[in-house]
Amino acid sequence: MGFSSELCSPQGHGAVQQMQEAELRLLEGMRKWMAQRVKSDREYAGLLHHMSLQDSGGQSRSSGLDSPISQSWAEITSQTEGLSRVLRQHAEDLN
């Protein structure tokens, strides 16, 4: 075991200890970053959902629901709602 015999010195032990401390700091930073990412994704998903709910009332009042513009708008709002569901699910998966 050449690796372990090289680390039997005080310098080797100190080097391993410094590396482990650096990795712990990195992991703590990653934990904080992921928690913020989950929070941000949840908020964004909620805003997208709210936008699609606001539009659903306006869509039912509009005339000419078969027009290309109306169909395009319905697709955009449908895709927005789908995106909000995906983001919400990914946030839950990350949590």
C-alpha positions as CSV (number, residue, x, y, z in Angstrom):
1,M,0.0,0.0,0.0
2,G,2.2,2.8,-1.2
3,F,-0.5,5.4,-0.9
4,S,-1.1,4.8,2.8
5,S,2.6,4.6,3.7
6,E,3.2,8.0,2.1
7,L,0.5,9.5,4.2
8,C,1.9,8.3,7.6
9,S,3.9,11.4,8.1
10,P,2.5,14.5,9.8
11,Q,2.7,16.4,6.5
12,G,0.6,13.7,4.7
13,H,-1.9,13.7,7.5
14,G,-2.2,17.5,7.3
15,A,-2.6,17.4,3.6
16,V,-5.4,14.8,3.8
17,Q,-7.1,16.9,6.6
18,Q,-6.9,20.1,4.5
19,M,-8.4,18.3,1.5
20,Q,-11.3,16.9,3.6
21,E,-12.0,20.3,5.1
22,A,-12.1,21.9,1.6
23,E,-14.5,19.2,0.5
24,L,-16.7,19.8,3.5
25,R,-16.8,23.5,2.7
26,L,-17.7,22.7,-0.9
27,L,-20.5,20.3,0.1
28,E,-21.9,23.0,2.5
29,G,-21.8,25.5,-0.4
30,M,-23.5,23.0,-2.7
31,R,-26.2,22.3,0.0
32,K,-27.0,26.0,0.3
33,W,-27.0,26.5,-3.5
34,M,-29.4,23.6,-4.0
35,A,-31.7,24.8,-1.3
36,Q,-31.9,28.2,-3.0
37,R,-32.4,26.5,-6.4
38,V,-35.4,24.5,-5.0
39,K,-36.9,27.7,-3.5
40,S,-36.4,29.6,-6.8
41,D,-37.8,26.8,-8.9
42,R,-40.9,26.6,-6.6
43,E,-41.5,30.3,-6.8
44,Y,-41.1,30.4,-10.6
45,A,-43.4,27.4,-11.0
46,G,-46.0,29.2,-8.8
47,L,-45.7,32.4,-10.9
48,L,-46.1,30.5,-14.2
49,H,-49.1,28.6,-12.8
50,H,-50.7,31.9,-11.6
51,M,-50.1,33.4,-15.1
52,S,-51.9,30.5,-16.8
53,L,-54.8,30.7,-14.3
54,Q,-55.2,34.4,-15.1
55,D,-55.4,33.7,-18.8
56,S,-57.9,30.9,-18.5
57,G,-60.6,33.3,-17.5
58,G,-59.8,35.7,-20.4
59,Q,-59.7,32.9,-22.9
60,S,-63.3,31.8,-22.2
61,R,-64.5,35.4,-22.7
62,S,-62.8,35.9,-26.1
63,S,-64.7,35.3,-29.3
64,G,-63.4,33.4,-32.3
65,L,-61.8,30.5,-30.4
66,D,-61.0,28.8,-33.6
67,S,-58.8,31.6,-35.0
68,P,-55.1,30.8,-35.5
69,I,-54.1,33.5,-33.0
70,S,-56.5,32.1,-30.4
71,Q,-55.2,28.6,-31.0
72,S,-51.6,29.8,-30.7
73,W,-52.4,31.6,-27.4
74,A,-54.1,28.5,-26.0
75,E,-51.0,26.5,-26.9
76,I,-48.7,29.0,-25.2
77,T,-50.7,29.0,-22.0
78,S,-50.9,25.2,-22.1
79,Q,-47.2,24.9,-22.5
80,T,-46.7,27.5,-19.7
81,E,-48.8,25.4,-17.3
82,G,-47.0,22.3,-18.3
83,L,-43.6,24.0,-17.6
84,S,-44.9,25.1,-14.2
85,R,-45.8,21.4,-13.4
86,V,-42.4,20.2,-14.6
87,L,-40.5,22.8,-12.5
88,R,-42.6,22.1,-9.4
89,Q,-41.9,18.3,-9.8
90,H,-38.2,18.9,-10.3
91,A,-38.1,21.2,-7.2
92,E,-39.7,18.4,-5.2
93,D,-37.3,15.9,-6.6
94,L,-34.3,18.1,-5.6
95,N,-35.7,18.5,-2.2
